[in-house]
Amino acid sequence: MIEQKLSQKSFSTAILNWYDKHARRLPWRSPPGERPDPYHVWLSEIMLQQTTVVTVGPYFDKFLTLWPTVHDMAAAPLDDILTAWAGLGYYARARNLHKCAIAISEEFNGHFPKDRDQLLSLPGIGPYTAAAIAAIAFDKSEVVVDGNIERIVSRLYRIDMPLPAAKKKITVRAAELTPLQRAGDYAQALMDIGATICSPRAPTCVICPVADFCNARTAEDMERYPVKAPKKVKPTRRAVIFWLEREDGFVFLRRREEKGLLGGMMEFPSTEWQEETIPVETAIKNFFSNDFQKRENRITEKAMVRHTFTHFHLELQPVVISIKEMDKFVLPHGQWAEPREFGRYALPTLMTKVARIVIKDRD
């Protein structure tokens, strides 16, 4: 059995030897054997949650330019953080990023705690992120298991239990392999191998430094692992979204509530996102006052905007309303902005799609 040859020492040695020669150069990473700035590790780990390395790179550089230290980030207004984050998605991360920066600045004098339990007490830091910071920034022998490492370990042992139920078993196996020294380099090495060699499809086992330890490679069924539970069908929600425009070209924006999806971000006002389709006429009737509906406002429907979130699809029907009699128009919790200045606001990707559809139709 190959499992009998899979000792912690031989496995981690092979991994670290490979890393010393082939480590990826990433903006937040220090060379093998050197410890990076904990602030950089934390920032990159938060950004990399459900986001690719290629996408994160420019954002990471931008954030460090704007806020070189955690004290700088803590002192910044939340809206500036959200605006800089726009396009990365999962905006709760940005809100927690700001809360965490404030906590570290005020409670720890700008120094990230080395202890995993203390890290877990901070906003936005869960078990994976706490382990990653402790291992990578402080060389603690913590068990780091991201999606890449899940895939490697499940193939090494041919773990048949489907995810997410298999996470506990995978973590136990990963703990058995984690070395006491250079745990940070070891974790990053596995991430690199998962990203460049042990890929979900067509893994290049011929260049893998631990191919001889891998049960799935011996059985030639690598792509079967990790086993995943059947995906649930995503529902589709629908809404009418309003592009309210004054005669001078300014457009109405409002801020979403702090909690929930896209919390704290700016948006064009819309009806509730629901599975039932609502006619435009009904949407206008329900959304605006009788006085507004009686005016001679020009109303134009635009092409449908489609967007996918983690748990559902969304279809938005944009409606452009050119507003007259501005002195009588009242809509709370918002402000007027020039479309050319939208980059100054915390507009999520969904709202930039809406803007693009409306503006493109005019060009």
C-alpha positions, 0 to 999 in steps of 0.5 A: 500500500502506498499509504504505508510509505506516506510518512510526514517527514518524507512527504514534507521534505519532498514538498519543501525541496520542490518549493525552494526551486519552484515557488511562485512569485506573488506580490504578498509573498516572501522568498522561501525561508523568509517571513512576510509582513503579517499585514500583507498575509492577512490582506491577501488571504482575505482577498483570495477567499473565493477569488483568483490570484490573477484577479487579486494581484492588482487589488492588493497593490492598490490597497497597499498604495492607499493604505501602507499599514494597518493603522492607515486602513483603520483610519480610512472611511469605510466608504473608501474601502468599499470603493477600492474593493468594488469588483472583487465581490463578496463585499462582507469581506471588505466590511470585515477587513475594515473592522479587523484593521480597526481592532488590530490598530486599537487593541493590538497597537498595529501588531497582528497576534501570533496566537490562532485563538486570538486571530479567530477573535478578530472580525472576518477571520475564520479557522482557515484564515487564522491558520494561514496567518499563523503559519505563513506570517509566524511559522506556527505549525498550523494545519492550513487547508484551502481548496487546492490542499483539499484536492491534493489530500483527497487524491493522496488518500483517495477519500471517497466521502463527498465534500463538504462532509469530507472536510473533517477527514481531509483536515485530519489527514492534512494534520498528519502531514504538516511539519513542525518547521517551515509550516508556512512554506509548506502550506504555500507549496501545497497551494502552488502545487494545487494551482499549477500541477494537481489541477482539477482537470488533467493534473500533470502528475509527471512533474509532481514532487509527491506523485509516488505517494499518491493513491489516486495516481496509482489507480489512475482516477485522479479527476474523481477526487475530491468527490463532490455532492451533487450541486443544487439547482440555483433559483432565479430572482428577478427585479426592476431596477430604476435609472433615475436621471435628472435633466442635467444628467445626474443619476440617483444612487442609494446605499444598501443596508450594511448587513446582507448581500452587497451590504454598504455598497451603492446601488440604483434603486430597485424592487425586491429581488424575488422569483416572480416576474413583476411587470414594469408598470406594476413596479413603478406603481408600487415603488413611486408615489401617485404624484410621481406617476402622474408626471410626464416623465419619459420612461424607457426599458433597456436590455435585461441584465443577468448576474450570478451570485453564489446561491442564485441567479439574478435578472434585472430589468433596467428602466430609465426614467428621465425626471421632470419637476425635480423640486417635487422628487423625493427618495430617501437614503441616496444622492445624485452622481454624474455617470462619469464620476461613478468610479468614485463610488462603491458600486458593485460589479452588478451595478456597473453592468446596469450602468454599462447597458444604459450608457452603451444603448445611448452611444 
